[in-house]
Amino acid sequence: MPKFVIEREIPGAGKLSEQELKTVSQTSCQVLRELGPQVQWLQSYVTADKIYCVYIAPDEEQVREHARLGGFPANSVARVMTVIDPTTAE
């Protein structure tokens, strides 16, 4: 199943409280339950003004539907073509 990186522009994201992040996560998980098991949230990285999320989904449309239903921005959705790490250099 394809993997996607979603860029969400959220000014002040890095200053969100633990409770705010929990609420956003709960909303995301509820939408995922509604969409079914074909869309999976792997993890997210919070920076100062953006959140980068990694999802597994059949296609970009399903990723964008999750964002729409959850009320989240999805400013950029990019399909991961391959993953590299330090072992790639060996």
N, C-alpha and C positions, 0 to 999 in steps of 0.2 A: 504494500500500500504506500502511496506517495507521502512524503514528509514535506511540510511547509513551514516557512518562517514568516511570521506576521509582524509588521511594524505598526505599533499603535502610538500615535502622537497624543500624549496626555501631559499638558503642561503641569509641572510640579509633581509628576509621578513619584520621583524619588523622595518626596516629603509626605507621601501618603502614610497614614498611621497603620499600625498592625491591624486594627479593627477595620479600617477602610479596605485594606488589602484582603482581609478575610471575607468581607462582604462581596467584593468584586469576584473573588474566587468561588464563593458559594453561588453567585449568579451564573458564572460560567459553567459550573458543574451541573446546575439545574438544567440549563439549556442543553448541555451534552446529553443528559438523561433523556430529554425530549427528542433529540435528534437520533438517538440510538448508538450502538457500539461502533459504527463505522467511522465516527469522528472522535478522536482521542487527543486530549491535551497532555503533552509530555512535561513541559516546564516553561517558565517565563523568566526573563531577565529584566529587572527594573533599573532604569537609568534615570538621570535627572528629569528629563522631559519626555521619555518614551518607555514603552514596555515592548520587549521583543518576545514573542511567544512561539513555541515550537509545537506543531500539531501534526497528527497523522490523519489523513482524510482521503476519500476517493478522488476528490477534485477540488479546485479552487472555489467553485460555487458553494460547496458545503462549508468551507472555512468562512466564506463571506456571509452565509446564512447564519452561522453561529454568531458572528459579530452583530449582524442585524438584530437577531432575536434577543441578544444580551444587551444591546444598546452600547456596544463597544466600537470604537473606531477601528478600521482596518485600512490604514493609509497605504500600505504596501503588502502584497501577498506574493511570496516567491517560492516556487517549488525547489526543493533541495535536489540537486542532480547527483551529488556524491558527497561523502564526508571524508575529510582528511584529518590527520593528527600527526604527532611527531613520529609515529611508526611508519608513516608514508615515506619518510626520508630514508628508511633503511633498505 
